[in-house]
């Protein structure tokens, strides 16, 4: 089972995290930015579970943290999409470049 | 000595990273959402590979059945999904790529220099254990966060309705 060293999991999750960071900085559309945030949250979940499994298998804390992160990510995505739809109704666009009315 | 489980780990990792990269670089928004779906399936299969069946099931139900479907619906509501997305500014693209590559390099070097003390004890991931711990009030139970998350989900649901409801002029 432990034929794969822990570091390979960590490399995979780091790569996924920076793929999400790249998408977050380059995208202009808010829905695609939200997708990048989901990738970042998932990379964190992989880390929690891998550390739990390889370093402290006597407890289940990493597994529970991942479960709660998934629940909070669902709430976050729902609120974000409600805000995006509201913005689309008033401005007919969901590009971050056009949502600048609160700027000084 | 490459056995099937080792090979499948690398195949799953390559799968989820490739589709993740395609999700953040796709030209059309609907394809981007579909590639995100494949990437999340890859993460769920990574959990299956680690023998965490419950977490993999939650990942499939919440992410693939919930969040991706929500994202696809909001694309249909707000976007002309057949047309290409606006292109990112070139300097920003280069900056983000440099940041990602160097950040990955720094963290990978730090990880390679750290000695982790790995154990081979199997984890107790019985559904029964997870259920008891989730509702236990003891020192290692998760009853309080469980209740807090239920309040959070209720608050998020009410908040979504309040934010997204259509204001009809003349009605309170």
Interface residues (C-beta under 8 A of the other chain):
Chain A: X1 X2 X3 X4 X5 X6 X7 X8 X10 X11 X12 X14 X15 X16 X18 X19 X20 X21 X22 X23 X25 X26 X27 X28 X29 X31 X32 X34 X35 X36 X38 X39 X42 X45 X46 X49 X50 X52 X53 X54 X55 X57 X58 X59 X60 X61 X63 X64 X66 X67 X68 X70 X71 X72 X73 X74 X75 X76 X77 X78 X79 X81 X82 X83 X84 X85 X86 X88 X89 X94 X95
Chain B: X3 X5 X6 X9 X13 X16 X17 X20 X21 X23 X24 X25 X29 X32 X33 X36 X39 X40 X43 X46 X47 X50 X51 X52 X54 X55 X58 X59 X62 X63 X66 X67 X70 X71 X74 X75 X77 X78 X79 X85 X86 X88 X92 X93 X95 X96 X97 X99 X100 X101 X103 X104 X107 X108 X111 X112 X116 X117 X118 X119 X120 X121 X122 X123 X124 X125 X129 X130 X133 X134 X140 X142 X145 X149 X152 X153 X156 X157 X159 X160 X161 X163 X164 X166
